[in-house]
Amino acid sequence: MREKPAIKKARPHRPKRKPGRPKKGENVLPRPPKRLDIQPTRTLAENLLDLPSECNVGTKKNSKGYKESWTGYKLHMDCIDGDIPVSTILTSASLHDSQAAIPLAQLITTPVGGKRDIWTRPPANGLVKEVVLNG
C-alpha cells in the first residue's frame, strides 16, 4: 500500500490590507524572514529540524508549461567529481532544492578533495553560493 501525503497545517492568518503603497503613518506588519535568510545564522541541527520531512505532494511546471506532480519524498545529495555522494538529506517532495543547499554544505565541515566549490549549475540564490563557498 502506498503512503498518503500528510495533511498540511493551516498557515497563521495575516490580516488583509488594501493593495498598493501604504498611507503615510500606516503601520504595516513586517513579513516573517524566509528560510534561506535564517539558515546561515543557525546550527546544522536547527536547520535539519526546520526542513519538512513528511510525505507530501511536489508540483512544478515542465518545459512545455504543464504541471507535473509527484507524491513522496526528495533525496538531496551533495556530490563531488565522479558523482561520489558526500552528504544526503531526505525531505518532503515539495521542498525547493535551494533550501537544502546550506544544510548540505554544513554537513561537510572540511572540503572533500578540493572540489566543493564546483557547481554543475550555478545556484539561483547568491546567498546560497556565498555561504557554501565561504563556509
Backbone as a printed PyTorch tensor [residue, N CA C, xyz], in Angstrom:
tensor([[[  0.8350,  -1.1720,   0.0000],
         [  0.0000,   0.0000,   0.0000],
         [  0.8900,   1.2490,   0.0000]],

        [[  0.5290,   2.2350,  -0.8010],
         [  1.3240,   3.4450,  -0.9080],
         [  1.0420,   4.3980,   0.2430]],

        [[  2.0670,   5.1760,   0.5640],
         [  1.9270,   6.1640,   1.6290],
         [  1.1470,   7.3660,   1.1100]],

        [[  0.2490,   7.8810,   1.9330],
         [ -0.5500,   9.0410,   1.5450],
         [  0.1170,  10.3080,   2.0660]],

        [[ -0.0500,  11.4200,   1.3340],
         [  0.5520,  12.6670,   1.7820],
         [ -0.0410,  13.1390,   3.1070]],

        [[  0.7980,  13.7430,   3.9360],
         [  0.3550,  14.2760,   5.2180],
         [ -0.5280,  15.4960,   4.9930]],

        [[ -1.4470,  15.7160,   5.8970],
         [ -2.3260,  16.8730,   5.8130],
         [ -1.5330,  18.1070,   6.2200]],

        [[ -1.5920,  19.1520,   5.3830],
         [ -0.8220,  20.3590,   5.6590],
         [ -1.4670,  21.1430,   6.7900]],

        [[ -0.6120,  21.7680,   7.6180],
         [ -1.0960,  22.6190,   8.6990],
         [ -1.5760,  23.9410,   8.1140]],

        [[ -2.5920,  24.5060,   8.7380],
         [ -3.1060,  25.7950,   8.2780],
         [ -2.0990,  26.8920,   8.6120]],

        [[ -1.8890,  27.7910,   7.6740],
         [ -0.9840,  28.9060,   7.9170],
         [ -1.6340,  29.8900,   8.8770]],

        [[ -0.8130,  30.5800,   9.6890],
         [ -1.4130,  31.5890,  10.5650],
         [ -2.0410,  32.7070,   9.7430]],

        [[ -3.1840,  33.1770,  10.1910],
         [ -3.9310,  34.1890,   9.4490],
         [ -3.2700,  35.5540,   9.6030]],

        [[ -3.0070,  36.1940,   8.4800],
         [ -2.4870,  37.5670,   8.4740],
         [ -3.6210,  38.4830,   8.0510]],

        [[ -3.8030,  39.5920,   8.7600],
         [ -4.8830,  40.4880,   8.3570],
         [ -4.6340,  41.0580,   6.9650]],

        [[ -5.6970,  41.1050,   6.1500],
         [ -5.5680,  41.6500,   4.7970],
         [ -5.5500,  43.1610,   4.8610]],

        [[ -4.8780,  43.7640,   3.9040],
         [ -4.8660,  45.2170,   3.8070],
         [ -5.0940,  45.5950,   2.3600]],

        [[ -5.3640,  46.8500,   2.1490],
         [ -5.6290,  47.3090,   0.7930],
         [ -4.3620,  47.1740,  -0.0510]],

        [[ -4.4960,  46.8000,  -1.3350],
         [ -3.3100,  46.6990,  -2.1830],
         [ -2.7110,  48.0770,  -2.4650]],

        [[ -1.4280,  48.0860,  -2.7590],
         [ -0.7500,  49.3280,  -3.1000],
         [  0.1330,  49.8310,  -1.9740]],

        [[  0.6220,  51.0110,  -2.1680],
         [  1.5370,  51.6210,  -1.2080],
         [  0.7790,  52.0180,   0.0680]],

        [[  1.3730,  51.7560,   1.2520],
         [  0.6850,  52.1320,   2.4850],
         [  0.6040,  53.6520,   2.6350]],

        [[ -0.4610,  54.1010,   3.2980],
         [ -0.6390,  55.5290,   3.5320],
         [  0.3830,  56.0260,   4.5460]],

        [[  0.6020,  57.3160,   4.5490],
         [  1.5530,  57.9250,   5.4750],
         [  1.0790,  57.6650,   6.9060]],

        [[  1.9750,  57.1140,   7.7170],
         [  1.6460,  56.8330,   9.1020],
         [  0.9940,  55.4760,   9.3310]],

        [[  0.6780,  54.7390,   8.2720],
         [  0.0490,  53.4200,   8.4250],
         [  1.1040,  52.4060,   8.8420]],

        [[  0.7900,  51.6250,   9.8590],
         [  1.7210,  50.6000,  10.3340],
         [  1.4830,  49.3130,   9.5580]],

        [[  2.5430,  48.8140,   8.9380],
         [  2.4600,  47.5810,   8.1670],
         [  3.2770,  46.5200,   8.9010]],

        [[  2.6710,  45.3480,   9.0870],
         [  3.3850,  44.2670,   9.7470],
         [  4.5400,  43.7890,   8.8630]],

        [[  5.7400,  43.6460,   9.4360],
         [  6.8550,  43.1470,   8.6140],
         [  6.6400,  41.6760,   8.2740]],

        [[  7.1080,  41.2830,   7.0990],
         [  6.9850,  39.8860,   6.6920],
         [  7.9470,  39.0360,   7.5050]],

        [[  7.5480,  37.7990,   7.8180],
         [  8.4720,  36.9300,   8.5520],
         [  9.6820,  36.5970,   7.6720]],

        [[ 10.8600,  36.4230,   8.2710],
         [ 12.0470,  36.1260,   7.4610],
         [ 11.9200,  34.7750,   6.7680]],

        [[ 12.5010,  34.6770,   5.5800],
         [ 12.4530,  33.4340,   4.8080],
         [ 13.4880,  32.4510,   5.3450]],

        [[ 13.2620,  31.1720,   5.0200],
         [ 14.1420,  30.1110,   5.4950],
         [ 15.5890,  30.3300,   5.0490]],

        [[ 15.7900,  30.7770,   3.8060],
         [ 17.1520,  30.9930,   3.3000],
         [ 17.8640,  32.1360,   4.0180]],

        [[ 17.1150,  33.1060,   4.5270],
         [ 17.7310,  34.2140,   5.2500],
         [ 18.1440,  33.8080,   6.6610]],

        [[ 17.4520,  32.8270,   7.2450],
         [ 17.7180,  32.4040,   8.6170],
         [ 18.8030,  31.3240,   8.6820]],

        [[ 18.8770,  30.4570,   7.6810],
         [ 19.7630,  29.2840,   7.7390],
         [ 21.2400,  29.5900,   8.0150]],

        [[ 21.8530,  30.6180,   7.4130],
         [ 23.2800,  30.8270,   7.6720],
         [ 23.6250,  31.1350,   9.1280]],

        [[ 22.6630,  31.6340,   9.9010],
         [ 22.9520,  32.0010,  11.2910],
         [ 22.6840,  30.8640,  12.2660]],

        [[ 22.0830,  29.7720,  11.8150],
         [ 21.7350,  28.6700,  12.7030],
         [ 22.7110,  27.5110,  12.5800]],

        [[ 22.6170,  26.5900,  13.5410],
         [ 23.4590,  25.3970,  13.5270],
         [ 22.8530,  24.3560,  12.5870]],

        [[ 23.6200,  23.3150,  12.3130],
         [ 23.1610,  22.2360,  11.4430],
         [ 21.9290,  21.5540,  12.0260]],

        [[ 21.9360,  21.2720,  13.3290],
         [ 20.8090,  20.5860,  13.9590],
         [ 19.5280,  21.4140,  13.8400]],

        [[ 19.6180,  22.7180,  14.0440],
         [ 18.4420,  23.5870,  13.9320],
         [ 17.9290,  23.6240,  12.4940]],

        [[ 18.8470,  23.6800,  11.5290],
         [ 18.4400,  23.7030,  10.1210],
         [ 17.7600,  22.4090,   9.7030]],

        [[ 18.2780,  21.2710,  10.1640],
         [ 17.6780,  19.9870,   9.7940],
         [ 16.2930,  19.8180,  10.4030]],

        [[ 16.0920,  20.3350,  11.6290],
         [ 14.7710,  20.2510,  12.2570],
         [ 13.7490,  21.1390,  11.5550]],

        [[ 14.2110,  22.2250,  10.9320],
         [ 13.3150,  23.1580,  10.2560],
         [ 12.8380,  22.6170,   8.9040]],

        [[ 13.6040,  21.7310,   8.2800],
         [ 13.2150,  21.1990,   6.9630],
         [ 12.0670,  20.2050,   7.1130]],

        [[ 11.0300,  20.3020,   6.2560],
         [  9.9230,  19.3470,   6.3440],
         [ 10.3660,  17.9570,   5.9020]],

        [[  9.8960,  16.9320,   6.6110],
         [ 10.3270,  15.5750,   6.2650],
         [  9.1600,  14.6090,   6.0900]],

        [[  7.9200,  15.0960,   6.1430],
         [  6.7740,  14.2080,   5.9700],
         [  6.4650,  14.0210,   4.4890]],

        [[  5.7400,  12.9730,   4.1990],
         [  5.3380,  12.6840,   2.8250],
         [  4.3590,  13.7510,   2.3630]],

        [[  4.5880,  14.3360,   1.1880],
         [  3.6090,  15.2610,   0.6210],
         [  3.7700,  15.3690,  -0.8810]],

        [[  3.0420,  16.2830,  -1.4890],
         [  2.9660,  16.3890,  -2.9400],
         [  3.8420,  17.5350,  -3.4180]],

        [[  4.6930,  17.2760,  -4.4090],
         [  5.5110,  18.3050,  -5.0370],
         [  4.9950,  18.5530,  -6.4490]],

        [[  4.9960,  19.8050,  -6.8690],
         [  4.4980,  20.1720,  -8.1910],
         [  5.4410,  21.1640,  -8.8310]],

        [[  5.6760,  21.0200, -10.1200],
         [  6.4190,  22.0290, -10.8650],
         [  6.0240,  21.9810, -12.3250]],

        [[  6.2810,  23.0700, -13.0420],
         [  5.9410,  23.1220, -14.4560],
         [  7.0830,  22.5460, -15.2710]],

        [[  6.7480,  21.7420, -16.2840],
         [  7.7860,  21.1990, -17.1540],
         [  8.1100,  22.2120, -18.2520]],

        [[  8.9520,  21.8450, -19.1830],
         [  9.4060,  22.7690, -20.2200],
         [  8.2880,  23.2010, -21.1670]],

        [[  7.2130,  22.4310, -21.2340],
         [  6.0980,  22.7840, -22.1080],
         [  5.0130,  23.5780, -21.3810]],

        [[  5.2190,  23.8450, -20.0870],
         [  4.2630,  24.6450, -19.3340],
         [  3.2010,  23.8510, -18.6080]],

        [[  3.2380,  22.5310, -18.6990],
         [  2.2690,  21.6980, -17.9950],
         [  2.7760,  21.3830, -16.5920]],

        [[  1.8460,  21.2680, -15.6410],
         [  2.2310,  20.9410, -14.2770],
         [  2.4430,  19.4460, -14.1300]],

        [[  3.5290,  19.0870, -13.4750],
         [  3.8050,  17.6950, -13.1360],
         [  3.8220,  17.5930, -11.6210]],

        [[  3.1610,  16.5740, -11.0860],
         [  3.0920,  16.3850,  -9.6380],
         [  3.6070,  15.0080,  -9.2710]],

        [[  4.1370,  14.8940,  -8.0800],
         [  4.5980,  13.6180,  -7.5630],
         [  4.3600,  13.6000,  -6.0670]],

        [[  4.1420,  12.4250,  -5.5240],
         [  3.8860,  12.2450,  -4.1060],
         [  5.0450,  11.4860,  -3.4990]],

        [[  5.4900,  11.9120,  -2.3290],
         [  6.5540,  11.1880,  -1.6480],
         [  7.5940,  12.1020,  -1.0550]],

        [[  8.8490,  11.7390,  -1.2710],
         [  9.9840,  12.4090,  -0.6620],
         [ 10.9800,  12.8340,  -1.7380]],

        [[ 11.9750,  13.6130,  -1.3200],
         [ 13.0300,  14.0200,  -2.2360],
         [ 14.3640,  13.8170,  -1.5160]],

        [[ 15.3100,  13.1850,  -2.1960],
         [ 16.6390,  12.9600,  -1.6410],
         [ 17.5830,  14.0010,  -2.2280]],

        [[ 18.0950,  14.8810,  -1.3700],
         [ 19.0560,  15.8990,  -1.7950],
         [ 20.4510,  15.3510,  -1.5360]],

        [[ 21.3070,  15.4120,  -2.5620],
         [ 22.6590,  14.8660,  -2.4350],
         [ 23.6920,  15.9210,  -2.7730]],

        [[ 24.7970,  15.8940,  -2.0290],
         [ 25.9420,  16.7330,  -2.3130],
         [ 27.0160,  15.7930,  -2.8520]],

        [[ 27.3720,  15.9450,  -4.1240],
         [ 28.3080,  15.0260,  -4.7750],
         [ 29.5670,  15.7600,  -5.2020]],

        [[ 30.6720,  15.0280,  -5.2370],
         [ 31.9190,  15.5760,  -5.7610],
         [ 32.2210,  14.9020,  -7.0850]],

        [[ 33.3770,  15.2110,  -7.6770],
         [ 33.7110,  14.7140,  -9.0100],
         [ 33.5110,  13.2100,  -9.1210]],

        [[ 33.0330,  12.7870, -10.2560],
         [ 32.7550,  11.3740, -10.4550],
         [ 31.4410,  10.9470,  -9.8360]],

        [[ 30.6080,  11.9140,  -9.4460],
         [ 29.3100,  11.6370,  -8.8430],
         [ 29.4090,  10.7810,  -7.5820]],

        [[ 30.3680,  11.1140,  -6.7310],
         [ 30.5270,  10.4190,  -5.4540],
         [ 29.7140,  11.1770,  -4.4080]],

        [[ 28.6650,  10.5600,  -3.8210],
         [ 27.8670,  11.2720,  -2.8210],
         [ 28.6700,  11.4930,  -1.5450]],

        [[ 28.6190,  12.7240,  -1.0420],
         [ 29.3470,  13.0890,   0.1680],
         [ 28.3820,  13.2600,   1.3380]],

        [[ 27.2210,  13.8610,   1.0850],
         [ 26.2130,  14.0160,   2.1230],
         [ 24.8270,  13.9780,   1.4810]],

        [[ 23.8400,  13.5270,   2.2610],
         [ 22.4710,  13.4330,   1.7570],
         [ 21.4870,  13.8800,   2.8340]],

        [[ 20.3360,  14.4050,   2.3800],
         [ 19.2360,  14.7770,   3.2640],
         [ 17.9410,  14.3170,   2.6030]],

        [[ 17.0740,  13.6480,   3.3590],
         [ 15.7750,  13.2200,   2.8620],
         [ 14.7170,  14.1980,   3.3700]],

        [[ 13.9770,  14.8360,   2.4360],
         [ 12.9770,  15.8390,   2.8020],
         [ 11.6610,  15.5670,   2.0770]],

        [[ 10.6900,  16.4380,   2.3250],
         [  9.4100,  16.3670,   1.6300],
         [  9.6060,  16.6510,   0.1530]],

        [[  8.7000,  16.1480,  -0.6660],
         [  8.8080,  16.3410,  -2.1110],
         [  8.6290,  17.7970,  -2.5070]],

        [[  7.9410,  18.5790,  -1.6830],
         [  7.6400,  19.9610,  -2.0530],
         [  8.7560,  20.9490,  -1.7100]],

        [[  9.7980,  20.5240,  -1.0230],
         [ 10.8840,  21.4270,  -0.6340],
         [ 11.7240,  21.8050,  -1.8520]],

        [[ 12.0010,  23.1010,  -2.0100],
         [ 12.8290,  23.5660,  -3.1220],
         [ 14.2840,  23.1970,  -2.8570]],

        [[ 15.0100,  22.8770,  -3.9050],
         [ 16.3990,  22.4240,  -3.7790],
         [ 17.2930,  23.4510,  -3.0950]],

        [[ 17.0620,  24.7360,  -3.3040],
         [ 17.9270,  25.7610,  -2.7160],
         [ 17.8180,  25.7840,  -1.1960]],

        [[ 16.6860,  25.3490,  -0.6340],
         [ 16.5150,  25.3730,   0.8110],
         [ 17.2650,  24.2460,   1.5070]],

        [[ 17.7160,  23.2620,   0.7600],
         [ 18.5130,  22.1750,   1.3370],
         [ 20.0060,  22.3720,   1.0840]],

        [[ 20.3930,  23.3830,   0.3150],
         [ 21.8020,  23.5620,  -0.0510],
         [ 22.6730,  23.9360,   1.1410]],

        [[ 22.2180,  24.8440,   1.9900],
         [ 23.0390,  25.2810,   3.1270],
         [ 23.1930,  24.1610,   4.1540]],

        [[ 22.1140,  23.4370,   4.5500],
         [ 22.3290,  22.3030,   5.4540],
         [ 23.2410,  21.2180,   4.8650]],

        [[ 23.1600,  20.9800,   3.5560],
         [ 24.0630,  20.0020,   2.9310],
         [ 25.5110,  20.4600,   3.0560]],

        [[ 25.7450,  21.7530,   2.8570],
         [ 27.1080,  22.2730,   2.9770],
         [ 27.5860,  22.2230,   4.4240]],

        [[ 26.6690,  22.3820,   5.3860],
         [ 27.0470,  22.3180,   6.7960],
         [ 27.3860,  20.9030,   7.2300]],

        [[ 26.8510,  19.8960,   6.5370],
         [ 27.1690,  18.5050,   6.8740],
         [ 28.6480,  18.1970,   6.6560]],

        [[ 29.2520,  18.8700,   5.6970],
         [ 30.6710,  18.6700,   5.4130],
         [ 31.4370,  19.7880,   6.0990]],

        [[ 32.2470,  19.4580,   7.1060],
         [ 32.9790,  20.5070,   7.8160],
         [ 34.2470,  20.9080,   7.0790]],

        [[ 34.8310,  19.9840,   6.3070],
         [ 36.0210,  20.3170,   5.5260],
         [ 35.7700,  19.9610,   4.0730]],

        [[ 36.3650,  20.7020,   3.1320],
         [ 36.1980,  20.3460,   1.7250],
         [ 36.7520,  18.9560,   1.4410]],

        [[ 36.0430,  18.1940,   0.6410],
         [ 36.4540,  16.8350,   0.3000],
         [ 37.0840,  16.8660,  -1.0810]],

        [[ 38.3530,  16.5830,  -1.1730],
         [ 39.0230,  16.5270,  -2.4640],
         [ 39.1690,  17.8770,  -3.1380]],

        [[ 38.8790,  18.9540,  -2.4380],
         [ 39.0360,  20.2870,  -3.0040],
         [ 38.0360,  20.6150,  -4.0940]],

        [[ 36.9790,  19.8430,  -4.2650],
         [ 36.0240,  20.0490,  -5.3590],
         [ 34.6900,  20.5950,  -4.8510]],

        [[ 34.6480,  21.1210,  -3.6410],
         [ 33.3930,  21.5450,  -3.0590],
         [ 32.8000,  22.7690,  -3.7510]],

        [[ 33.6190,  23.5930,  -4.3800],
         [ 33.1300,  24.8440,  -4.9440],
         [ 32.7620,  24.7460,  -6.4180]],

        [[ 32.7410,  23.5630,  -6.9890],
         [ 32.3810,  23.4180,  -8.4020],
         [ 30.9130,  23.0340,  -8.4910]],

        [[ 30.1340,  23.7930,  -9.2680],
         [ 28.7020,  23.5720,  -9.4120],
         [ 28.4060,  23.1270, -10.8370]],

        [[ 27.5020,  22.1610, -10.9840],
         [ 27.0670,  21.7970, -12.3330],
         [ 26.1610,  22.8830, -12.8870]],

        [[ 25.3520,  23.4630, -12.0140],
         [ 24.5110,  24.6070, -12.3460],
         [ 24.7230,  25.6450, -11.2610]],

        [[ 24.8760,  26.9080, -11.6040],
         [ 25.0600,  27.8930, -10.5400],
         [ 23.8040,  28.0140,  -9.6940]],

        [[ 23.9490,  28.2230,  -8.3680],
         [ 22.7690,  28.3450,  -7.5260],
         [ 21.9410,  29.5650,  -7.9170]],

        [[ 20.6270,  29.4440,  -7.8070],
         [ 19.7390,  30.5390,  -8.1800],
         [ 19.8510,  31.6950,  -7.1940]],

        [[ 20.2170,  31.3900,  -5.9650],
         [ 20.2930,  32.4090,  -4.9400],
         [ 21.7580,  32.7080,  -4.6430]],

        [[ 22.1530,  33.9790,  -4.7200],
         [ 23.5400,  34.3640,  -4.4480],
         [ 23.9400,  34.0990,  -3.0160]],

        [[ 22.9700,  34.1590,  -2.0670],
         [ 23.2600,  33.9060,  -0.6680],
         [ 23.7250,  32.4730,  -0.4600]],

        [[ 23.0950,  31.5290,  -1.1540],
         [ 23.4760,  30.1190,  -1.0220],
         [ 24.9170,  29.9290,  -1.4750]],

        [[ 25.2840,  30.4960,  -2.6120],
         [ 26.6380,  30.3450,  -3.1210],
         [ 27.6530,  30.9720,  -2.1760]],

        [[ 27.3240,  32.1340,  -1.6080],
         [ 28.2270,  32.8160,  -0.6840],
         [ 28.4600,  31.9730,   0.5630]],

        [[ 27.3930,  31.3900,   1.1270],
         [ 27.5190,  30.5930,   2.3420],
         [ 28.2990,  29.3160,   2.0760]],

        [[ 28.0290,  28.6540,   0.9530],
         [ 28.7030,  27.3930,   0.6450],
         [ 30.1950,  27.6190,   0.3770]],

        [[ 30.5270,  28.6520,  -0.3740],
         [ 31.9190,  28.8800,  -0.7180],
         [ 32.7420,  29.4180,   0.4500]],

        [[ 32.1400,  30.2550,   1.2800],
         [ 32.8750,  30.8680,   2.3890],
         [ 32.7740,  30.0770,   3.6650]],

        [[ 31.9750,  29.0220,   3.6670],
         [ 31.8670,  28.1740,   4.8520],
         [ 31.0330,  28.8150,   5.8530]]])
